[in-house]
Amino acid sequence: MQLYELAAQEDDRCFSPYCWRIRMALAHKGLSGETIPWRFTEKERIAFSGQERVPVLFDGQTTISDSWAIANYLESTYSDRPSLFGGTDAQALTRFVNTWTDRVLHAAITPLIITDILGHIHEKDRAYFRESREQRFGKTLEDVASDRDRKVLDLHQTLEPFRAIVRERTFLSGDRPMYADYIVFGAFQWARSISPFCLLQDGDPVAAWRDRMLHLYDGMSLRAKGYSV
Amino acid sequence: MQLYELAAQEDDRCFSPYCWRIRMALAHKGLSGETIPWRFTEKERIAFSGQERVPVLFDGQTTISDSWAIANYLESTYSDRPSLFGGTDAQALTRFVNTWTDRVLHAAITPLIITDILGHIHEKDRAYFRESREQRFGKTLEDVASDRDRKVLDLHQTLEPFRAIVRERTFLSGDRPMYADYIVFGAFQWARSISPFCLLQDGDPVAAWRDRMLHLYDGMSLRAKGYSV
């Protein structure tokens, strides 16, 4: 099994939140995948997948892209292994965690780390990254990143419904982590991989949950290249 | 079975979002509960429940308050009836829908309807409502309600992760409604019961989902006293 993952300047600094979801999902299923480092501008290297983004999973004769599709593929193909969702109803609700993370949580983290992303990605990716993101946001990366000390308070507010959960329980999914936890964790691992900026305050239940997540699977994500924040 | 529900000036204008969750949950389970209309200032009438808020469910010898606790009680007590959650994992994730609705969705709807609430509640509740809410918000109700035409755009933005779900599926829970749907629907039924202000635009997938919800259980919530918005 091979997983194409977004890498920074170094091959082993993998920082895509979507790739981290799948890395955690593979560990959850007890599967091992070889990481193939990939950069933003290497569109042709994953052209075989019929699209231009990672993660791409290559499993025997099967190629799957899009983290949600990959998670669903792993769940149905390796159904004898621990479930990522816990049934059809939980899978449906996990999709809400997915859309909330993609559209709300990522949007709150982006301004806090976007210039650090620029500083860590492969030099051949930098012009592409700046141009495509500045077009998306309609402003310079530096303008997106301005006023971080205020914007981090917006992140704390954004996390409130999630905080309410992990204040009362060990994991979003209850007493053990499931794919819903990996989705949210991917956002924090994205930041941790490339930014020294501190997203969470000491004493925040979200920080305690993140710490529990970092220690899963022999501290796999704790040992990954990143910042201790 | 008796359900103490928050009523407006009229006994049959029930508008609490939390009570609507339970009304829908009872219908889902095929249970019928007698509505006991209750007003904000009638704290002593529900003192038997050990707290001061509705919904309060009285079922034989058992009294339960708090909508989440009531839903859990119904699920375990009437386990032979259709499930409200679909298992332990889905129940855990439904809790996230609950905290998101309570803390994010309700906060986005409140300024759009708060003066309409004031205009509809029982006259004996009005001074209490104004005083307690103005203390909570630190401003007058009229200031909270100002600039609705801009704030409704914030609501549309807030709904984005939910919209992404109901754009691709019939219900939040998949192909049939579950308690997660009732939680979100309660917020819209709250507004519909007491406010003519239009929260959603035609063509919004959220409006189409709300319409499907309104037609459940023989149009129970469509027939309830409220505004056609």
Interface residues (C-beta under 8 A of the other chain):
Chain A: S83 F85 G86 G87 T88 D89 A90 A92 L93 T94 R95 F96 V97 T99 W100 D102 R103 V104 E160 P161 F162 A164 I165 R169 L172 S173 G174 M178 A180
Chain B: S83 F85 G86 G87 T88 D89 A90 A92 L93 T94 R95 F96 V97 T99 W100 D102 R103 V104 E160 P161 F162 A164 I165 R169 L172 S173 G174 M178 A180
